[in-house]
């Protein structure tokens, strides 16, 4: 069976202007051989939303610690979201 290439993308976005400036990183997946011009058109439905990664302010921590924790949180959430694909491929 031939392996398919998948494309994972994420970009920080503002979720709501009316309830306290909530932000998150939506995580999308697509088949790897779809043209960029098609992927960027939401009406084509080439990208599927897998989930949201939260963005926290972590105000109680120092700046250096905050950056490290935010980095770790992002990567932990991403590995959690992608765990299913790892299990399916083995």
Secondary structure, DSSP 4 states (H G I P E B T S, - for coil): -PPPPEEEEEEEEEEESSSS-EEEEEEEEEETTS-HHHHT-GGG--SEEEEEEE----TTS-HHHHHHHHHHHHHHHHHHHHHHHHHHH-
